[in-house]
Amino acid sequence: MPERPEFQKQQLAFAAHIRNPEKNPAPEAIEDRRMGIYRELFFNNVAGFLSNGFPILKKLYTEEQWEKLARDFFERHHCHTPLFLGISREFLDYLQNEHEPQPEDPPFLLELAHYEWVELALSIDENEIPENGFDSSGNLLEGRPLLSPLAWPLSYSWPVHRISPEFRPETEEATHLLVYRNSEDEVGFIELNPVTARLLGLLGEQPEATGRQLLEQIAGELNHPEPEVVIQGGVEILQELRDQDIILGTH
């Protein structure tokens, strides 16, 4: 490969030093005081976005441990977006693919980080609730319920929504949540029981099925002796979800 132009060598040396000044010397002929401004500015900006994007996760570490984690991300991860709002997604990618587990890491690190990222991700999602193309007052039992594109069912092995510095679970606990954005662009979270979680999952998997067909399937999976009880309970759930803009109506 041809040798890089001198200005590119300078750029790479500058970036390498900013990422890790202890390992990489600053480019020659640049005053250290000036380089220090860049070192602080770049890292503090990234660290600030991480602290704002993952406030609960940050509180589970000491200040020294959190800075160590932030600096490792800053040094090692190569972001693929120029947008500041994308830093949280990049940090999640780093935790999943590059971070080497440390003794201070909680066992639910990845799940808690994902849970905290989801709120931002949904708030800036470019999808919108459609204004037409469905019957907002349709029969949710005999028709085909339409799930909002801004309703995301989530399943975790840990109770991520209850984790705090005062509550650090030591054993796994299957947890089903729904994060959604309503017609007023407000983001909300709902804890789901297994039946509601299964119903929402089926709505996404089987958009051609009617509400009755989905509820009959759930009753069969439960081996419920009275399927009609499951169906009637399911109708109430569907109606509540429609009231919250989670189900928009019927196709």
N, C-alpha and C positions, 0 to 999 in steps of 0.2 A: 504494500500500500504506500502511496506517496506520503511524504512527511507532511505533517500538519503545518499550516501557515503559523507564523509567530503569534498573531493575535489570538488564534484559537488555543495555542499552548498557554498563553497568559490567562485566557478565560477559564480553562480547565484547572490551572493551578490556583486561580482565585477561588473557584467553586470548591475545590478539594480542601483548601485551607479553611473556608467558611464552614464546611461540613464537620471537619475535625482538625482544629488548629494544633492539637498535640501531636498528631501523626504527620501532618502535611505542612511544610514551611510556607510562609506567605511569598507571593511573587517578589522578586527582587525590586529594589528601588521604590517600594511603597512603604510609607511611614507606618509603623506599627500602631500609632494612635488612630490613624485613619482606618486601618484594617480593623481595629477594635470596635469602631462604630458599626461597621458592617457585620462583624461577628455577633454583636449583641442584637442589632436590628433584625437580622434574618432569623436567628434562633428564637428570639422573644416573640416575633410575630407567629411563628409556627407553634411554639409552646402555648401561646395565648389561645389559639384556635383549638388545640387539643384540650386545654383546661375547660373551655366553654362548651366543647362538644361532648366531653365525658366527665361531667362534674362528680358523679358518684364514684366512678372508677378511680378518679384522682384521690378522693378522700380515703381510699383503702390503702394508699401508699404513704410513706413519709415523704416530706418534701425532697429529700435526697434521692429516694427511690424513684419518685415520679420524674425528676429531672434526668436521672440516668436513663429511664425508659424513653423519654422524649428525645434525648440526645442520640440514643441509638437509632431511633426512627429517623431523625434528622440526618444522621450520617449515612445510614445504609440504604434507606428506601428511595427509589427513584420515582417521583410522582409523574403521572401521565396526564395531568390536567393543569392548566394555568389558573384555574378558579380556586379562590380561597375556600369556597363552600365545599370543594371536593376533597379538602384535606382530611376530613373525618372518614370518608370512604377509603382514602389512601392509607390511613392509619389502621383501619380494619383489615385491609389487605396485608399490611405489614405484620399485624398480629397473627394472621392466619398462615402466612407463608414464609416469614423471615425471622420473626422474633424467636430467640432461644429462651425457653422457659427458665425462670429464675426462682430461687427459693421463696422470694416474697410474693410471687404471683399467686392470686387466688385460683382455685380449680375452675371457677366459673368465669375466668377472665374473658374468653372469647364470646360467651353468650351475653354477658353483661355489656361488653363493648358493642355488640350487635344491637342489643335492645336500646342502648342510648343513641346509637346512630340512626335507628329507624325513624325517630321523631323528626329529625332534621331532613332525612331523605324524603319522607312523605310530605313535609311542609313545602319542599321545593320541587316536588314531582310536577312535571309539566302536564300530566293528564288532568282533565277536568271532568266534572260530573256532566254528562250530556243533558241537553235541554229537551230533546225529543228522541223518537225512535223506540219508545217503550210506553207501556200503559202504567202510569203512576198509581192508579187505583185498581189495577187488575187483581183477579182472584189468585192469591198466592198458593192455594192448594191445588186448584185445577189448572192454573197456568204455569208458565215456566219462570220462576223468580230470577230476576236480573241482579247480580251482585255488582256493586259499585267498583269501578277500577281503582278507587282510592280506599279500598278496604282490604287490608292485608292480614290474613290469619297467620299467627306465629305459634310455634311450639318449641319449648325449651326443656332441657333436662333439669334446670335449676329455677327456683322462684325469683327470677331476675327483677321483677317489679317490686319486690320487698327488700332487696338487698340495700344495706346502708352500713355506715361504720358501726352502728349498734347491732346490726343483724348480718352476720356472715354465716350462711348455712354450711354445714359440714357434710351433709348427705344430699344426694340428688332428690328432686321432687318434680315429677312431670308437671309442666305448667303450660296452659293454653291461653293465649292472649289474642286480642284483635286490636290493631291500630287502624284508625280510619280518619279521613278528613271529610267534613260535612260540607253542605252547600255554602256555608259562610266561611269556609277555609279554616275552620277550627279543627285542630288535631286532638283526638281523644283515644284513650285506651280502655279496653274492657277485658276483664278476666272471664274466661269461658269455661263452662263445664265440658266434660268430654263429649256429650251428645251435641251441644251447640257447635263445638269445634269440628266434629265430624260432619255436621250439616253444612257448615261453611266450606269445608274441604270438598264435599260432593258438589256444591253449587259451582265451584270452580272447575271441577273435573267433568261434570256432566251437565253442561248448559242446555242440552236438549231435553232433559227430564223435567217433569212437572214436580211441584212441591209434594204432591201425594206420593209419587213414585220414589222420591228421595227419602221421605219419611218411612215408607213401607220398607225400603232397603235397610234403614237404620233399625227399625223394629225387628227385622229378620236377623240382623247382626247381633242384636241384644238377646235374641231368643225370648222376646217379651211375650207373655201369655195373652196379653190383650193389645194387639197392635193399634187398635183405635185410640187407646189412651196415649200412645206415643204420637200418633198423628195429631190429635187435638192439642197436645202440649206443644208440638212442633209448629202448629198454626200460630199459636200465641208468640212463640219465639220469632217466627218470620215477621209478624206484625210489628213487634218491638224493634226489630232490625230495620224495617221500613221507616219507622218513625224517626230513626236516627240517621237516615240517608245512607245506611249500609247496604240495604236492598232498595233498589230504586223503584221497583214495581215488577211488572212481568214483561217478557219479550213480546 
